[in-house]
Amino acid sequence: MATEDWITKNGYLDVGDLYEPPFKRLGDPDVVFRTSSDVDVIADVLKLVKGTAIPADAEAS
């Protein structure tokens, strides 16, 4: 399942999910991407998506 399909189905993707199947199929993000700054950018985007996918008051529940 592609990342965008996962996000469409579940609403968001936690950064830690990238280290689990099916995303780990090609290797850990730290290995697949050339620099740690690339991984940081991806992590920031995923956090932004999650932040807009879940209402702030729902996280407290």
Distance bins in CASP14 RR format, pairs under 12 A and 6 or more apart:
PFRMAT RR
TARGET T0000
AUTHOR 0000-0000-0000
RMODE 2
METHOD distances of the structure
MODEL  1
1 7 0 0 0 0 0 1 0 0 0 0 0
1 8 0 0 0 0 1 0 0 0 0 0 0
1 9 1 0 0 1 0 0 0 0 0 0 0
1 10 0 0 0 0 0 1 0 0 0 0 0
1 13 0 0 0 0 0 1 0 0 0 0 0
1 17 0 0 0 0 0 1 0 0 0 0 0
1 20 0 0 0 0 0 1 0 0 0 0 0
1 21 0 0 0 0 1 0 0 0 0 0 0
1 22 1 0 1 0 0 0 0 0 0 0 0
1 23 0 0 0 0 1 0 0 0 0 0 0
1 25 0 0 0 0 0 1 0 0 0 0 0
2 8 0 0 0 0 1 0 0 0 0 0 0
2 9 0 0 0 0 0 1 0 0 0 0 0
2 13 0 0 0 0 0 1 0 0 0 0 0
2 22 0 0 0 0 1 0 0 0 0 0 0
2 23 0 0 0 0 1 0 0 0 0 0 0
2 25 0 0 0 0 0 1 0 0 0 0 0
3 9 0 0 0 0 0 1 0 0 0 0 0
3 10 0 0 0 0 0 1 0 0 0 0 0
3 11 0 0 0 0 0 1 0 0 0 0 0
3 12 0 0 0 0 0 1 0 0 0 0 0
3 13 1 0 0 1 0 0 0 0 0 0 0
3 14 0 0 0 0 0 1 0 0 0 0 0
3 15 0 0 0 0 0 1 0 0 0 0 0
3 17 0 0 0 0 1 0 0 0 0 0 0
3 18 0 0 0 0 1 0 0 0 0 0 0
3 22 0 0 0 0 1 0 0 0 0 0 0
3 23 1 0 0 1 0 0 0 0 0 0 0
3 25 0 0 0 0 0 1 0 0 0 0 0
3 26 0 0 0 0 0 1 0 0 0 0 0
3 29 0 0 0 0 0 1 0 0 0 0 0
3 42 0 0 0 0 1 0 0 0 0 0 0
3 45 0 0 0 0 0 1 0 0 0 0 0
3 46 0 0 0 0 1 0 0 0 0 0 0
3 49 0 0 0 0 0 1 0 0 0 0 0
4 10 0 0 0 0 0 1 0 0 0 0 0
4 11 0 0 0 0 0 1 0 0 0 0 0
4 12 0 0 0 0 0 1 0 0 0 0 0
4 13 0 0 0 0 1 0 0 0 0 0 0
4 23 0 0 0 0 0 1 0 0 0 0 0
4 45 0 0 0 0 0 1 0 0 0 0 0
4 46 0 0 0 0 0 1 0 0 0 0 0
4 49 0 0 0 0 0 1 0 0 0 0 0
5 11 0 0 0 0 0 1 0 0 0 0 0
5 13 0 0 0 0 0 1 0 0 0 0 0
5 22 0 0 0 0 0 1 0 0 0 0 0
5 23 0 0 0 0 0 1 0 0 0 0 0
6 12 0 0 0 0 1 0 0 0 0 0 0
6 13 1 0 1 0 0 0 0 0 0 0 0
6 14 0 0 0 0 0 1 0 0 0 0 0
6 17 1 0 0 1 0 0 0 0 0 0 0
6 18 0 0 0 0 0 1 0 0 0 0 0
6 20 0 0 0 0 0 1 0 0 0 0 0
6 21 0 0 0 0 0 1 0 0 0 0 0
6 22 0 0 0 0 1 0 0 0 0 0 0
6 23 1 0 0 1 0 0 0 0 0 0 0
6 46 0 0 0 0 0 1 0 0 0 0 0
6 49 0 0 0 0 0 1 0 0 0 0 0
7 13 1 0 1 0 0 0 0 0 0 0 0
7 14 0 0 0 0 0 1 0 0 0 0 0
7 17 0 0 0 0 0 1 0 0 0 0 0
7 23 0 0 0 0 0 1 0 0 0 0 0
7 45 0 0 0 0 0 1 0 0 0 0 0
7 46 0 0 0 0 1 0 0 0 0 0 0
7 48 0 0 0 0 0 1 0 0 0 0 0
7 49 1 0 0 1 0 0 0 0 0 0 0
7 50 0 0 0 0 1 0 0 0 0 0 0
7 52 0 0 0 0 0 1 0 0 0 0 0
7 53 0 0 0 0 1 0 0 0 0 0 0
8 49 0 0 0 0 0 1 0 0 0 0 0
8 53 0 0 0 0 0 1 0 0 0 0 0
9 53 0 0 0 0 0 1 0 0 0 0 0
10 17 0 0 0 0 1 0 0 0 0 0 0
10 46 0 0 0 0 0 1 0 0 0 0 0
10 49 0 0 0 0 0 1 0 0 0 0 0
10 50 0 0 0 0 0 1 0 0 0 0 0
10 53 0 0 0 0 1 0 0 0 0 0 0
10 54 0 0 0 0 0 1 0 0 0 0 0
11 17 0 0 0 0 0 1 0 0 0 0 0
11 46 0 0 0 0 0 1 0 0 0 0 0
11 49 1 0 0 1 0 0 0 0 0 0 0
11 50 0 0 0 0 1 0 0 0 0 0 0
11 51 0 0 0 0 0 1 0 0 0 0 0
11 52 0 0 0 0 1 0 0 0 0 0 0
11 53 1 0 1 0 0 0 0 0 0 0 0
11 54 0 0 0 0 1 0 0 0 0 0 0
12 45 0 0 0 0 0 1 0 0 0 0 0
12 46 1 0 0 1 0 0 0 0 0 0 0
12 47 0 0 0 0 1 0 0 0 0 0 0
12 48 0 0 0 0 1 0 0 0 0 0 0
12 49 1 0 1 0 0 0 0 0 0 0 0
12 50 1 1 0 0 0 0 0 0 0 0 0
12 51 1 0 0 1 0 0 0 0 0 0 0
12 52 0 0 0 0 1 0 0 0 0 0 0
12 53 1 0 1 0 0 0 0 0 0 0 0
12 54 1 0 0 1 0 0 0 0 0 0 0
12 58 0 0 0 0 0 1 0 0 0 0 0
12 59 0 0 0 0 0 1 0 0 0 0 0
13 19 0 0 0 0 0 1 0 0 0 0 0
13 20 0 0 0 0 0 1 0 0 0 0 0
13 22 0 0 0 0 0 1 0 0 0 0 0
13 23 0 0 0 0 1 0 0 0 0 0 0
13 29 0 0 0 0 0 1 0 0 0 0 0
13 42 0 0 0 0 1 0 0 0 0 0 0
13 43 0 0 0 0 0 1 0 0 0 0 0
13 45 0 0 0 0 1 0 0 0 0 0 0
13 46 1 0 1 0 0 0 0 0 0 0 0
13 47 0 0 0 0 1 0 0 0 0 0 0
13 48 0 0 0 0 0 1 0 0 0 0 0
13 49 1 0 0 1 0 0 0 0 0 0 0
13 50 1 0 0 1 0 0 0 0 0 0 0
13 51 0 0 0 0 0 1 0 0 0 0 0
13 53 0 0 0 0 1 0 0 0 0 0 0
14 20 0 0 0 0 1 0 0 0 0 0 0
14 23 0 0 0 0 0 1 0 0 0 0 0
14 42 0 0 0 0 0 1 0 0 0 0 0
14 43 0 0 0 0 1 0 0 0 0 0 0
14 46 1 0 0 1 0 0 0 0 0 0 0
14 47 0 0 0 0 1 0 0 0 0 0 0
14 49 0 0 0 0 0 1 0 0 0 0 0
14 50 1 0 0 1 0 0 0 0 0 0 0
14 51 0 0 0 0 0 1 0 0 0 0 0
14 53 0 0 0 0 0 1 0 0 0 0 0
14 54 0 0 0 0 0 1 0 0 0 0 0
15 23 0 0 0 0 0 1 0 0 0 0 0
15 28 0 0 0 0 0 1 0 0 0 0 0
15 29 0 0 0 0 1 0 0 0 0 0 0
15 30 0 0 0 0 0 1 0 0 0 0 0
15 39 0 0 0 0 1 0 0 0 0 0 0
15 40 0 0 0 0 1 0 0 0 0 0 0
15 41 0 0 0 0 0 1 0 0 0 0 0
15 42 1 0 0 1 0 0 0 0 0 0 0
15 43 1 0 1 0 0 0 0 0 0 0 0
15 44 0 0 0 0 1 0 0 0 0 0 0
15 45 0 0 0 0 1 0 0 0 0 0 0
15 46 1 0 1 0 0 0 0 0 0 0 0
15 47 1 0 0 1 0 0 0 0 0 0 0
15 48 0 0 0 0 0 1 0 0 0 0 0
15 49 0 0 0 0 0 1 0 0 0 0 0
15 50 0 0 0 0 1 0 0 0 0 0 0
16 23 0 0 0 0 1 0 0 0 0 0 0
16 24 0 0 0 0 1 0 0 0 0 0 0
16 28 0 0 0 0 0 1 0 0 0 0 0
16 29 0 0 0 0 1 0 0 0 0 0 0
16 30 0 0 0 0 0 1 0 0 0 0 0
16 39 0 0 0 0 0 1 0 0 0 0 0
16 42 0 0 0 0 0 1 0 0 0 0 0
16 43 0 0 0 0 1 0 0 0 0 0 0
16 46 0 0 0 0 1 0 0 0 0 0 0
16 47 0 0 0 0 0 1 0 0 0 0 0
16 50 0 0 0 0 0 1 0 0 0 0 0
17 23 1 0 0 1 0 0 0 0 0 0 0
17 24 0 0 0 0 1 0 0 0 0 0 0
17 29 0 0 0 0 0 1 0 0 0 0 0
17 42 0 0 0 0 0 1 0 0 0 0 0
17 43 0 0 0 0 0 1 0 0 0 0 0
17 46 0 0 0 0 1 0 0 0 0 0 0
17 49 0 0 0 0 0 1 0 0 0 0 0
17 50 0 0 0 0 0 1 0 0 0 0 0
18 24 1 0 0 1 0 0 0 0 0 0 0
18 25 0 0 0 0 0 1 0 0 0 0 0
18 26 0 0 0 0 0 1 0 0 0 0 0
18 27 0 0 0 0 1 0 0 0 0 0 0
18 28 1 0 0 1 0 0 0 0 0 0 0
18 29 1 0 1 0 0 0 0 0 0 0 0
18 30 0 0 0 0 1 0 0 0 0 0 0
18 31 0 0 0 0 0 1 0 0 0 0 0
18 32 0 0 0 0 1 0 0 0 0 0 0
18 33 0 0 0 0 0 1 0 0 0 0 0
18 38 0 0 0 0 0 1 0 0 0 0 0
18 39 0 0 0 0 1 0 0 0 0 0 0
18 42 1 0 0 1 0 0 0 0 0 0 0
18 43 0 0 0 0 1 0 0 0 0 0 0
18 45 0 0 0 0 0 1 0 0 0 0 0
18 46 1 0 0 1 0 0 0 0 0 0 0
19 25 0 0 0 0 0 1 0 0 0 0 0
19 26 0 0 0 0 0 1 0 0 0 0 0
19 27 0 0 0 0 1 0 0 0 0 0 0
19 28 1 0 1 0 0 0 0 0 0 0 0
19 29 1 0 0 1 0 0 0 0 0 0 0
19 30 0 0 0 0 1 0 0 0 0 0 0
19 31 0 0 0 0 0 1 0 0 0 0 0
19 32 0 0 0 0 0 1 0 0 0 0 0
19 39 0 0 0 0 0 1 0 0 0 0 0
19 43 0 0 0 0 0 1 0 0 0 0 0
20 27 0 0 0 0 0 1 0 0 0 0 0
20 28 0 0 0 0 0 1 0 0 0 0 0
20 29 0 0 0 0 0 1 0 0 0 0 0
21 27 0 0 0 0 0 1 0 0 0 0 0
21 28 0 0 0 0 0 1 0 0 0 0 0
23 29 0 0 0 0 1 0 0 0 0 0 0
23 32 0 0 0 0 1 0 0 0 0 0 0
23 42 0 0 0 0 0 1 0 0 0 0 0
23 46 0 0 0 0 0 1 0 0 0 0 0
24 30 0 0 0 0 0 1 0 0 0 0 0
24 31 0 0 0 0 1 0 0 0 0 0 0
24 32 0 0 0 0 1 0 0 0 0 0 0
25 31 0 0 0 0 0 1 0 0 0 0 0
25 32 0 0 0 0 1 0 0 0 0 0 0
26 32 1 0 1 0 0 0 0 0 0 0 0
26 33 0 0 0 0 0 1 0 0 0 0 0
27 33 0 0 0 0 0 1 0 0 0 0 0
28 36 0 0 0 0 0 1 0 0 0 0 0
28 39 0 0 0 0 1 0 0 0 0 0 0
29 35 0 0 0 0 0 1 0 0 0 0 0
29 36 0 0 0 0 1 0 0 0 0 0 0
29 37 0 0 0 0 0 1 0 0 0 0 0
29 38 0 0 0 0 1 0 0 0 0 0 0
29 39 1 0 1 0 0 0 0 0 0 0 0
29 40 0 0 0 0 0 1 0 0 0 0 0
29 41 0 0 0 0 0 1 0 0 0 0 0
29 42 1 0 0 1 0 0 0 0 0 0 0
29 43 0 0 0 0 1 0 0 0 0 0 0
29 46 0 0 0 0 0 1 0 0 0 0 0
30 36 1 0 0 1 0 0 0 0 0 0 0
30 37 0 0 0 0 0 1 0 0 0 0 0
30 38 0 0 0 0 1 0 0 0 0 0 0
30 39 1 0 0 1 0 0 0 0 0 0 0
30 40 0 0 0 0 0 1 0 0 0 0 0
30 42 0 0 0 0 0 1 0 0 0 0 0
30 43 0 0 0 0 0 1 0 0 0 0 0
31 38 0 0 0 0 0 1 0 0 0 0 0
31 39 0 0 0 0 1 0 0 0 0 0 0
32 38 0 0 0 0 1 0 0 0 0 0 0
32 39 0 0 0 0 1 0 0 0 0 0 0
32 42 0 0 0 0 1 0 0 0 0 0 0
33 39 1 0 1 0 0 0 0 0 0 0 0
33 40 0 0 0 0 1 0 0 0 0 0 0
33 41 0 0 0 0 1 0 0 0 0 0 0
33 42 1 0 0 1 0 0 0 0 0 0 0
33 43 0 0 0 0 0 1 0 0 0 0 0
34 41 0 0 0 0 0 1 0 0 0 0 0
35 41 0 0 0 0 1 0 0 0 0 0 0
35 42 0 0 0 0 0 1 0 0 0 0 0
36 42 0 0 0 0 0 1 0 0 0 0 0
36 43 0 0 0 0 0 1 0 0 0 0 0
37 43 0 0 0 0 0 1 0 0 0 0 0
37 44 0 0 0 0 0 1 0 0 0 0 0
38 44 0 0 0 0 0 1 0 0 0 0 0
38 45 0 0 0 0 0 1 0 0 0 0 0
39 45 0 0 0 0 0 1 0 0 0 0 0
39 46 0 0 0 0 0 1 0 0 0 0 0
40 46 0 0 0 0 0 1 0 0 0 0 0
40 47 0 0 0 0 0 1 0 0 0 0 0
41 47 0 0 0 0 0 1 0 0 0 0 0
41 48 0 0 0 0 0 1 0 0 0 0 0
42 48 0 0 0 0 0 1 0 0 0 0 0
42 49 0 0 0 0 0 1 0 0 0 0 0
43 49 0 0 0 0 0 1 0 0 0 0 0
43 50 0 0 0 0 0 1 0 0 0 0 0
44 50 0 0 0 0 0 1 0 0 0 0 0
44 51 0 0 0 0 0 1 0 0 0 0 0
45 51 0 0 0 0 0 1 0 0 0 0 0
45 52 0 0 0 0 0 1 0 0 0 0 0
46 52 0 0 0 0 0 1 0 0 0 0 0
46 53 0 0 0 0 0 1 0 0 0 0 0
47 53 0 0 0 0 0 1 0 0 0 0 0
47 54 0 0 0 0 0 1 0 0 0 0 0
48 54 0 0 0 0 0 1 0 0 0 0 0
50 56 0 0 0 0 0 1 0 0 0 0 0
50 58 0 0 0 0 0 1 0 0 0 0 0
50 59 0 0 0 0 1 0 0 0 0 0 0
51 58 0 0 0 0 0 1 0 0 0 0 0
51 59 0 0 0 0 1 0 0 0 0 0 0
53 59 0 0 0 0 0 1 0 0 0 0 0
54 60 0 0 0 0 0 1 0 0 0 0 0
54 61 0 0 0 0 0 1 0 0 0 0 0
55 61 0 0 0 0 1 0 0 0 0 0 0
END
